Amino acid sequence: MITYITAALSHLDPIPLELSEMVKIQLEEDGMELSTTEAENRLRQASQSGLGVYICAALETDVRDETSPSGLDERPLFNRLNDGALRGFGFFNLCYGLECGGEYLWLNELHVDRESRRKGIATGILKHIEQWARKRGCAYSACLTGSDNEAAQNMYRSQGFSISKVNWVEKDLTAAPRAEPEPEDHE
């Protein structure tokens, strides 16, 4: 049985090793080479950012899913993350949008381990996160996925997401600024 639990990342101290290992694998699949320690450090930095970063974990358990609107404190269930129970995770935060005039959910990462894929776990994580966000009054949710990731696109479509063509624009702010060309002197 899969149980879905959500907590503020800042409540997870220490960061569970199994979560760090799964984040490392997810980043490797995205082409980044990190050690488990570096993945843990990224999670720790996110938890200390003050940006309201959350984690939803899909755990293989023998208990009923008690994550209903009861408002249970799910943090103790995260102790199960170090016993081989983790099957996937969603990493997300809340943002404020001028277009919607309220908070919305931004899904940064959604990952399921290879052996557990195509079993409805990603859909379960997404549904749990959306239920969590609705209770907090979020207006909508958004995320990005690869244009070549048809499985993810199909899953998002099946959950009511619209897929639109966008251009991801990014800039590394840690790099040295580019030198501005000297203005031409027109006399």
Residue frames as a rotation matrix with the C-alpha (Angstrom) as fourth column:
MET 1
0.586 0.810 0.000 0.00
0.810 -0.586 0.000 0.00
0.000 0.000 -1.000 0.00
ILE 2
-0.461 -0.706 0.538 1.27
0.684 -0.669 -0.291 3.48
0.565 0.234 0.791 -0.84
THR 3
0.469 0.503 -0.726 0.84
0.835 -0.521 0.178 6.28
-0.288 -0.690 -0.664 1.70
TYR 4
0.007 -0.393 0.920 1.35
0.619 -0.721 -0.312 9.91
0.785 0.572 0.238 0.69
ILE 5
0.450 0.062 -0.891 2.63
0.838 -0.373 0.398 12.38
-0.308 -0.926 -0.220 3.27
THR 6
0.276 -0.295 0.915 3.46
0.492 -0.774 -0.398 16.07
0.825 0.560 -0.068 3.02
ALA 7
0.588 -0.140 -0.797 5.48
0.723 -0.352 0.595 18.31
-0.364 -0.925 -0.106 5.30
ALA 8
0.913 -0.403 -0.056 7.45
-0.403 -0.875 -0.270 21.52
0.060 0.269 -0.961 5.17
LEU 9
0.508 -0.796 -0.329 11.01
0.285 0.516 -0.807 20.61
0.813 0.316 0.489 4.27
SER 10
-0.188 -0.589 0.786 12.16
-0.554 -0.598 -0.579 22.74
0.811 -0.545 -0.214 7.21
HIS 11
0.513 0.457 0.726 10.50
-0.858 0.274 0.434 20.21
-0.001 -0.846 0.533 9.57
LEU 12
0.945 -0.211 -0.248 12.75
0.158 0.963 -0.216 17.39
0.285 0.165 0.944 8.41
ASP 13
0.226 -0.899 0.375 15.81
-0.793 -0.393 -0.465 17.49
0.566 -0.192 -0.802 10.61
PRO 14
-0.485 -0.814 -0.320 17.93
-0.240 -0.228 0.944 15.65
-0.841 0.534 -0.085 9.83
ILE 15
0.110 0.418 -0.902 17.25
-0.990 -0.030 -0.135 15.29
-0.084 0.908 0.410 6.11
PRO 16
0.614 0.157 0.773 16.47
-0.265 0.964 0.014 11.57
-0.744 -0.213 0.634 5.59
LEU 17
-0.446 -0.895 0.022 19.28
-0.352 0.198 0.915 9.77
-0.823 0.400 -0.403 3.75
GLU 18
-0.364 0.348 0.864 16.88
0.709 0.705 0.014 7.88
-0.604 0.618 -0.504 1.49
LEU 19
0.765 0.626 -0.152 15.37
0.416 -0.661 -0.625 11.18
-0.492 0.414 -0.766 0.32
SER 20
0.300 -0.749 -0.590 18.84
-0.586 -0.633 0.505 12.59
-0.752 0.195 -0.629 -0.42
GLU 21
-0.618 -0.552 0.559 19.69
0.031 0.694 0.719 9.45
-0.785 0.462 -0.412 -2.39
MET 22
0.084 0.721 0.688 16.50
0.867 0.287 -0.407 9.67
-0.491 0.631 -0.600 -4.45
VAL 23
0.813 0.126 -0.568 17.09
-0.059 -0.953 -0.296 13.38
-0.579 0.274 -0.768 -5.15
LYS 24
-0.209 -0.964 -0.165 20.61
-0.487 -0.043 0.873 12.47
-0.848 0.263 -0.460 -6.35
ILE 25
-0.543 0.064 0.837 19.15
0.557 0.774 0.301 9.86
-0.629 0.630 -0.456 -8.74
GLN 26
0.554 0.824 0.121 16.52
0.676 -0.361 -0.643 12.30
-0.486 0.438 -0.757 -10.01
LEU 27
0.604 -0.394 -0.693 19.17
-0.422 -0.895 0.141 14.96
-0.676 0.207 -0.707 -10.69
GLU 28
-0.529 -0.789 0.313 21.36
-0.167 0.458 0.873 12.37
-0.832 0.410 -0.374 -12.45
GLU 29
-0.127 0.574 0.809 18.43
0.845 0.490 -0.214 11.54
-0.519 0.657 -0.547 -14.73
ASP 30
0.893 0.416 -0.169 18.31
0.303 -0.836 -0.458 15.27
-0.332 0.358 -0.873 -15.52
GLY 31
0.627 -0.703 0.336 22.02
0.442 -0.034 -0.896 15.20
0.641 0.711 0.289 -16.46
MET 32
0.463 -0.472 0.750 23.53
-0.712 -0.702 -0.002 16.55
0.527 -0.534 -0.661 -13.21
GLU 33
0.140 -0.507 -0.850 26.28
0.391 0.817 -0.423 14.70
0.910 -0.274 0.313 -11.38
LEU 34
0.142 -0.046 0.989 25.98
-0.795 -0.600 0.087 15.15
0.589 -0.799 -0.122 -7.61
SER 35
-0.822 -0.340 -0.456 26.98
0.037 0.768 -0.639 13.10
0.568 -0.543 -0.619 -4.61
THR 36
0.088 0.853 -0.514 24.38
0.754 0.280 0.594 12.10
0.651 -0.440 -0.619 -2.03
THR 37
-0.248 -0.269 -0.931 25.98
0.876 -0.473 -0.097 14.64
-0.415 -0.839 0.353 0.32
GLU 38
-0.992 -0.114 -0.049 25.59
0.077 -0.878 0.473 17.40
-0.097 0.466 0.880 -2.28
ALA 39
-0.392 0.920 0.023 21.93
0.234 0.075 0.969 16.41
0.890 0.385 -0.245 -2.78
GLU 40
0.134 0.388 -0.912 21.41
0.971 0.131 0.198 16.52
0.197 -0.912 -0.359 0.99
ASN 41
-0.653 -0.462 -0.600 23.06
0.580 -0.814 -0.005 19.96
-0.487 -0.351 0.800 1.12
ARG 42
-0.887 0.386 0.252 20.68
-0.019 -0.578 0.816 21.24
0.461 0.719 0.520 -1.59
LEU 43
0.042 0.927 -0.372 17.70
0.565 0.285 0.774 19.94
0.824 -0.243 -0.512 0.38
ARG 44
-0.054 -0.140 -0.989 19.05
0.976 -0.217 -0.022 21.55
-0.212 -0.966 0.148 3.56
GLN 45
-0.939 -0.315 -0.135 19.60
0.273 -0.926 0.261 24.88
-0.207 0.209 0.956 1.76
ALA 46
-0.543 0.816 0.199 16.04
0.071 -0.192 0.979 24.74
0.837 0.546 0.047 0.43
SER 47
0.175 0.644 -0.745 14.71
0.821 0.323 0.471 23.96
0.544 -0.694 -0.472 3.90
GLN 48
-0.152 -0.342 -0.927 16.52
0.855 -0.516 0.051 26.98
-0.496 -0.785 0.371 5.35
SER 49
-0.721 -0.203 0.662 15.58
0.623 -0.607 0.493 29.37
0.302 0.768 0.564 2.52
GLY 50
-0.675 0.554 -0.487 12.42
0.122 -0.568 -0.814 30.66
-0.727 -0.609 0.316 4.17
LEU 51
-0.808 0.309 -0.502 10.59
-0.589 -0.377 0.715 30.22
0.031 0.873 0.486 0.86
GLY 52
0.066 0.893 0.446 7.98
-0.779 0.325 -0.536 27.74
-0.623 -0.312 0.717 2.06
VAL 53
-0.353 -0.295 -0.888 9.39
-0.817 0.559 0.139 24.64
0.456 0.775 -0.438 0.40
TYR 54
0.278 0.584 0.763 7.50
-0.823 0.554 -0.124 21.36
-0.495 -0.593 0.635 0.88
ILE 55
-0.790 -0.470 -0.393 8.03
-0.596 0.739 0.314 17.69
0.143 0.483 -0.864 0.18
CYS 56
0.459 0.859 0.226 5.44
-0.861 0.493 -0.124 15.01
-0.218 -0.138 0.966 -0.51
ALA 57
-0.683 -0.730 0.012 6.69
-0.718 0.675 0.171 11.44
-0.133 0.108 -0.985 -0.17
ALA 58
0.487 0.727 -0.484 5.13
-0.753 0.630 0.188 8.24
0.442 0.272 0.855 -1.47
LEU 59
-0.500 -0.655 0.566 5.91
-0.861 0.444 -0.247 5.48
-0.089 -0.611 -0.787 1.04
GLU 60
-0.150 0.376 -0.914 5.30
-0.202 0.894 0.401 1.76
0.968 0.245 -0.058 0.80
THR 61
-0.685 -0.027 0.728 3.50
-0.722 -0.106 -0.684 1.07
0.096 -0.994 0.053 4.08
ASP 62
-0.731 0.497 -0.468 1.22
0.432 0.868 0.247 -1.41
0.529 -0.021 -0.848 5.75
VAL 63
-0.584 0.552 -0.595 -0.96
0.475 -0.362 -0.802 1.32
-0.658 -0.751 -0.051 7.28
ARG 64
0.313 0.781 0.540 -4.01
0.945 -0.198 -0.261 3.04
-0.097 0.592 -0.800 5.81
ASP 65
-0.528 -0.434 0.730 -3.49
0.579 -0.812 -0.065 6.45
0.621 0.389 0.680 4.28
GLU 66
0.155 0.534 -0.831 -4.27
0.969 -0.248 0.021 8.78
-0.195 -0.808 -0.555 7.18
THR 67
-0.791 -0.578 -0.201 -3.45
0.517 -0.807 0.285 11.96
-0.327 0.121 0.937 5.27
SER 68
-0.042 0.881 0.471 -7.06
0.914 -0.156 0.375 13.07
0.404 0.446 -0.799 4.83
PRO 69
0.018 0.094 0.995 -8.32
0.047 -0.995 0.093 16.52
0.999 0.045 -0.023 5.79
SER 70
0.698 0.268 -0.665 -7.89
0.615 0.253 0.747 15.52
0.368 -0.930 0.012 9.44
GLY 71
0.679 -0.486 0.551 -4.83
-0.447 -0.868 -0.215 17.76
0.583 -0.100 -0.807 9.63
LEU 72
0.924 -0.362 -0.119 -2.68
0.345 0.661 0.666 15.04
-0.162 -0.657 0.736 11.19
ASP 73
0.453 -0.871 -0.191 0.94
-0.787 -0.491 0.374 15.91
-0.420 -0.019 -0.907 11.80
GLU 74
0.986 -0.004 -0.169 2.60
-0.102 0.785 -0.611 13.76
0.135 0.619 0.774 9.15
ARG 75
0.338 -0.938 0.074 6.18
-0.862 -0.340 -0.376 14.49
0.378 0.063 -0.924 10.18
PRO 76
0.048 -0.378 0.924 6.57
-0.716 0.632 0.295 11.30
-0.696 -0.676 -0.241 12.27
LEU 77
0.830 0.300 0.470 5.79
0.077 0.774 -0.628 9.25
-0.552 0.558 0.620 9.17
PHE 78
0.752 -0.606 -0.259 8.88
-0.534 -0.330 -0.778 10.72
0.386 0.724 -0.572 7.54
ASN 79
0.078 -0.709 0.701 10.91
-0.829 0.345 0.440 8.51
-0.554 -0.616 -0.561 9.92
ARG 80
0.580 0.226 0.782 9.98
0.121 0.926 -0.357 5.72
-0.805 0.302 0.510 7.50
LEU 81
0.879 -0.220 -0.422 12.12
-0.476 -0.379 -0.794 7.35
0.015 0.899 -0.438 4.80
ASN 82
-0.073 -0.997 0.000 15.22
-0.994 0.073 -0.078 5.56
0.078 -0.006 -0.997 6.01
ASP 83
-0.227 -0.014 0.974 13.81
-0.424 0.902 -0.085 2.02
-0.877 -0.432 -0.210 5.97
GLY 84
-0.936 -0.255 0.241 13.56
0.098 0.470 0.877 1.49
-0.337 0.845 -0.415 2.21
ALA 85
-0.172 0.977 0.128 9.92
0.693 0.213 -0.688 2.59
-0.700 -0.030 -0.714 1.97
LEU 86
-0.067 0.149 -0.987 10.37
-0.328 -0.937 -0.119 5.66
-0.942 0.316 0.112 -0.28
ARG 87
0.019 0.164 0.986 8.97
0.787 0.606 -0.116 5.14
-0.617 0.778 -0.118 -3.80
GLY 88
-0.130 -0.056 0.990 8.77
0.814 -0.577 0.074 8.73
0.567 0.815 0.120 -5.04
PHE 89
-0.271 0.035 -0.962 8.57
0.735 -0.638 -0.230 12.38
-0.621 -0.770 0.147 -4.07
GLY 90
0.412 0.332 0.848 7.20
0.728 -0.680 -0.087 15.74
0.548 0.653 -0.522 -5.11
PHE 91
-0.440 -0.599 -0.669 9.15
0.824 -0.566 -0.034 18.88
-0.358 -0.566 0.743 -4.27
PHE 92
0.029 0.602 0.798 7.08
0.774 -0.518 0.364 22.06
0.633 0.607 -0.481 -4.43
ASN 93
-0.804 -0.188 -0.565 6.52
0.527 -0.666 -0.528 25.55
-0.277 -0.722 0.634 -3.10
LEU 94
0.351 0.936 -0.017 3.78
0.883 -0.337 -0.328 28.14
-0.313 0.100 -0.945 -2.94
CYS 95
-0.813 -0.530 0.240 4.03
0.582 -0.743 0.331 31.32
0.003 0.409 0.913 -4.97
TYR 96
-0.014 0.804 -0.594 1.86
0.310 -0.561 -0.767 34.40
-0.951 -0.195 -0.241 -5.38
GLY 97
-0.585 -0.163 0.794 0.58
0.801 0.038 0.598 35.17
-0.128 0.986 0.109 -8.85
LEU 98
-0.764 0.293 -0.575 -0.64
-0.229 -0.956 -0.184 38.53
-0.604 -0.009 0.797 -10.08
GLU 99
-0.771 0.478 -0.421 -2.64
-0.423 0.108 0.899 36.87
0.475 0.872 0.119 -12.85
CYS 100
-0.288 0.681 -0.673 -4.60
0.492 0.709 0.506 34.64
0.822 -0.185 -0.539 -10.47
GLY 101
0.036 0.281 0.959 -4.61
-0.513 -0.818 0.259 37.14
0.858 -0.502 0.115 -7.61
GLY 102
0.777 0.221 0.590 -3.56
-0.628 0.342 0.699 34.59
-0.047 -0.914 0.404 -5.04
GLU 103
-0.165 -0.844 0.511 -1.29
-0.716 0.459 0.526 31.75
-0.679 -0.279 -0.680 -4.10
TYR 104
0.756 0.313 -0.576 -0.53
-0.615 0.642 -0.458 28.98
0.226 0.700 0.677 -6.52
LEU 105
0.621 -0.494 0.608 1.44
-0.094 0.723 0.684 25.78
-0.778 -0.482 0.403 -6.32
TRP 106
0.439 -0.580 -0.686 4.67
-0.872 -0.090 -0.482 25.43
0.218 0.810 -0.545 -8.28
LEU 107
0.908 -0.125 0.399 5.74
0.004 0.956 0.292 21.79
-0.419 -0.264 0.869 -8.64
ASN 108
0.308 -0.891 -0.333 9.53
-0.882 -0.398 0.251 21.86
-0.356 0.216 -0.909 -8.92
GLU 109
-0.712 -0.586 -0.387 10.18
-0.669 0.734 0.119 18.13
0.214 0.343 -0.915 -9.10
LEU 110
0.521 0.749 0.410 8.12
-0.792 0.604 -0.096 14.94
-0.319 -0.274 0.907 -9.36
HIS 111
-0.332 -0.758 -0.561 10.13
-0.843 0.506 -0.184 11.74
0.423 0.412 -0.807 -9.26
VAL 112
0.765 0.472 0.437 9.30
-0.598 0.773 0.211 8.04
-0.238 -0.423 0.874 -8.90
ASP 113
-0.244 -0.911 0.331 12.02
-0.619 0.410 0.670 5.39
-0.746 -0.041 -0.665 -8.60
ARG 114
-0.580 -0.092 -0.809 12.44
-0.805 0.219 0.552 3.26
0.126 0.971 -0.202 -11.74
GLU 115
-0.966 0.152 -0.210 11.02
0.166 0.985 -0.047 0.04
0.200 -0.080 -0.977 -10.25
SER 116
-0.503 0.805 -0.315 7.84
0.534 0.003 -0.845 1.82
-0.680 -0.593 -0.432 -9.14
ARG 117
-0.738 0.196 -0.645 7.00
-0.503 -0.798 0.333 3.69
-0.450 0.570 0.687 -12.34
ARG 118
-0.609 0.618 -0.498 3.78
-0.517 0.167 0.839 3.18
0.602 0.768 0.217 -14.30
LYS 119
-0.605 0.407 -0.684 1.95
0.664 0.732 -0.152 2.12
0.439 -0.547 -0.713 -11.12
GLY 120
0.375 0.858 0.352 0.04
0.541 -0.510 0.669 5.35
0.753 -0.061 -0.655 -10.44
ILE 121
0.107 -0.383 -0.918 2.47
0.975 -0.142 0.173 6.70
-0.196 -0.913 0.358 -7.84
ALA 122
-0.893 -0.425 0.150 3.24
0.449 -0.866 0.222 9.96
0.035 0.265 0.964 -9.68
THR 123
-0.286 0.880 0.380 -0.51
0.105 -0.365 0.925 10.53
0.952 0.305 0.012 -10.08
GLY 124
0.451 0.443 -0.775 -1.00
0.764 0.258 0.592 9.78
0.462 -0.859 -0.222 -6.37
ILE 125
-0.420 -0.682 -0.599 1.71
0.861 -0.509 -0.025 12.26
-0.288 -0.526 0.801 -5.38
LEU 126
-0.889 0.091 0.449 0.21
0.183 -0.827 0.531 14.92
0.419 0.555 0.718 -7.64
LYS 127
0.083 0.997 0.008 -3.32
0.271 -0.030 0.962 14.36
0.959 -0.077 -0.272 -6.28
HIS 128
0.299 -0.021 -0.954 -2.08
0.949 0.108 0.296 14.51
0.097 -0.994 0.052 -2.68
ILE 129
-0.737 -0.631 -0.242 -0.17
0.640 -0.767 0.050 17.75
-0.217 -0.118 0.969 -3.31
GLU 130
-0.687 0.532 0.495 -3.19
0.067 -0.632 0.772 19.30
0.724 0.563 0.399 -5.05
GLN 131
0.361 0.815 -0.454 -5.49
0.582 0.183 0.792 18.34
0.728 -0.550 -0.409 -2.17
TRP 132
-0.065 -0.515 -0.855 -2.99
0.969 -0.239 0.070 19.87
-0.240 -0.823 0.515 0.26
ALA 133
-0.923 -0.359 0.136 -2.85
0.384 -0.871 0.307 23.08
0.008 0.335 0.942 -1.85
ARG 134
-0.277 0.904 0.325 -6.64
0.261 -0.255 0.931 23.36
0.925 0.343 -0.165 -2.20
LYS 135
0.395 0.412 -0.821 -7.02
0.874 0.106 0.474 23.27
0.282 -0.905 -0.318 1.58
ARG 136
-0.297 -0.604 -0.740 -4.70
0.746 -0.630 0.215 26.29
-0.596 -0.488 0.637 1.69
GLY 137
0.504 0.676 -0.537 -6.69
0.206 -0.698 -0.686 28.21
-0.839 0.235 -0.491 -0.92
CYS 138
-0.618 -0.777 -0.117 -4.30
0.031 -0.173 0.984 27.89
-0.786 0.605 0.131 -3.88
ALA 139
0.174 0.703 -0.689 -5.80
-0.655 -0.440 -0.614 29.08
-0.735 0.559 0.384 -7.15
TYR 140
0.910 0.077 -0.408 -3.97
-0.377 0.567 -0.732 26.75
0.175 0.820 0.545 -9.52
SER 141
0.430 -0.823 0.371 -0.86
0.004 0.412 0.911 24.63
-0.903 -0.391 0.180 -9.98
ALA 142
0.870 -0.245 -0.428 1.86
-0.478 -0.205 -0.854 24.71
0.122 0.948 -0.295 -12.59
CYS 143
0.339 -0.833 0.438 5.06
-0.011 0.462 0.887 22.90
-0.941 -0.305 0.147 -13.51
LEU 144
0.240 -0.351 -0.905 7.36
-0.966 -0.181 -0.186 22.19
-0.098 0.919 -0.382 -16.42
THR 145
0.419 -0.233 0.877 8.19
0.031 0.969 0.243 18.91
-0.907 -0.075 0.414 -18.08
GLY 146
-0.611 -0.782 -0.120 10.40
-0.139 -0.042 0.989 17.99
-0.779 0.622 -0.083 -20.99
SER 147
0.047 0.624 -0.780 8.95
-0.929 -0.259 -0.263 18.28
-0.366 0.737 0.568 -24.48
ASP 148
-0.317 -0.236 -0.919 10.19
-0.666 0.745 0.039 14.74
0.675 0.624 -0.394 -25.09
ASN 149
-0.982 -0.010 0.191 8.74
-0.159 0.592 -0.790 13.28
-0.105 -0.806 -0.583 -21.87
GLU 150
-0.492 0.836 -0.243 5.49
-0.422 0.015 0.906 11.90
0.761 0.549 0.346 -23.30
ALA 151
-0.298 0.375 -0.878 4.75
0.681 0.728 0.080 9.73
0.669 -0.574 -0.472 -20.25
ALA 152
-0.723 0.000 -0.690 4.80
0.580 -0.542 -0.608 12.77
-0.374 -0.840 0.392 -17.95
GLN 153
-0.891 0.413 -0.186 2.78
-0.453 -0.790 0.414 14.87
0.024 0.454 0.891 -20.40
ASN 154
-0.381 0.773 -0.507 0.14
-0.032 0.537 0.843 12.13
0.924 0.337 -0.180 -20.64
MET 155
-0.388 0.199 -0.900 -0.05
0.887 0.345 -0.306 11.86
0.250 -0.917 -0.310 -16.84
TYR 156
-0.867 0.045 -0.496 -0.46
0.172 -0.908 -0.382 15.64
-0.468 -0.416 0.780 -16.46
ARG 157
-0.743 0.634 -0.214 -3.13
-0.506 -0.324 0.799 15.72
0.438 0.702 0.561 -19.21
SER 158
-0.321 0.636 -0.701 -5.02
0.398 0.763 0.510 12.90
0.859 -0.115 -0.498 -17.49
GLN 159
-0.347 0.129 -0.929 -5.09
0.927 -0.102 -0.360 15.06
-0.141 -0.986 -0.084 -14.35
GLY 160
0.614 0.788 -0.045 -6.59
0.758 -0.605 -0.243 18.08
-0.219 0.115 -0.969 -16.11
PHE 161
-0.062 -0.701 -0.711 -3.42
0.167 -0.709 0.685 20.03
-0.984 -0.077 0.161 -16.92
SER 162
0.979 0.201 0.031 -3.19
0.071 -0.199 -0.977 21.83
-0.190 0.959 -0.209 -20.24
ILE 163
0.096 -0.976 0.196 0.10
0.719 0.205 0.664 21.48
-0.688 0.077 0.722 -22.07
SER 164
0.975 0.182 -0.127 1.33
0.058 -0.760 -0.647 24.60
-0.214 0.624 -0.752 -23.81
LYS 165
0.345 -0.888 0.302 4.47
0.838 0.147 -0.525 25.37
0.422 0.435 0.796 -25.71
VAL 166
0.982 -0.126 -0.139 6.71
-0.034 -0.849 0.528 27.68
-0.184 -0.513 -0.838 -23.72
ASN 167
0.351 -0.935 0.045 10.29
0.178 0.020 -0.984 28.78
0.919 0.353 0.173 -23.93
TRP 168
0.766 -0.202 -0.611 12.19
0.634 0.077 0.770 28.29
-0.108 -0.976 0.186 -20.70
VAL 169
0.463 -0.608 0.645 14.39
-0.003 -0.729 -0.685 31.33
0.886 0.315 -0.339 -20.20
GLU 170
0.876 -0.206 -0.436 17.12
0.475 0.210 0.855 31.13
-0.084 -0.956 0.281 -17.60
LYS 171
0.455 -0.780 0.430 20.27
-0.256 -0.577 -0.776 32.90
0.853 0.243 -0.462 -16.54
ASP 172
0.298 -0.480 -0.825 23.03
0.854 0.521 0.006 31.86
0.427 -0.706 0.565 -14.15
LEU 173
0.847 0.108 0.520 23.26
-0.066 -0.951 0.303 34.71
0.527 -0.291 -0.798 -11.65
THR 174
0.784 -0.620 -0.013 26.39
0.149 0.167 0.975 33.25
-0.602 -0.766 0.223 -10.04
ALA 175
0.241 -0.700 0.672 28.42
0.970 0.192 -0.148 33.71
-0.025 0.688 0.725 -13.22
ALA 176
-0.548 -0.506 -0.666 30.45
0.448 -0.850 0.278 36.86
-0.706 -0.146 0.693 -13.79
PRO 177
0.516 0.774 -0.367 28.41
0.105 -0.482 -0.870 39.49
-0.850 0.411 -0.330 -15.63
ARG 178
0.234 -0.381 0.894 29.10
0.968 0.176 -0.178 39.80
-0.090 0.907 0.410 -19.32
ALA 179
-0.618 -0.507 -0.601 30.99
0.410 -0.860 0.305 42.92
-0.671 -0.058 0.739 -20.31
GLU 180
0.569 0.814 -0.118 28.71
0.396 -0.396 -0.829 45.44
-0.721 0.425 -0.547 -21.95
PRO 181
0.017 -0.572 0.820 29.93
0.992 -0.096 -0.087 46.60
0.128 0.815 0.565 -25.36
GLU 182
-0.616 -0.319 -0.720 31.23
0.429 -0.903 0.033 50.13
-0.661 -0.288 0.693 -25.43
PRO 183
0.544 0.834 -0.092 28.71
0.398 -0.354 -0.846 52.54
-0.738 0.424 -0.524 -26.98
GLU 184
-0.069 -0.531 0.845 29.65
0.997 -0.065 0.040 53.60
0.034 0.845 0.534 -30.43
ASP 185
-0.241 -0.098 -0.966 30.65
0.317 -0.948 0.017 57.24
-0.917 -0.302 0.260 -30.73
HIS 186
0.093 0.364 0.927 28.67
0.995 -0.010 -0.096 58.85
-0.025 0.931 -0.363 -33.57
GLU 187
-0.251 -0.251 -0.935 30.08
0.353 -0.923 0.153 62.29
-0.901 -0.292 0.320 -34.25
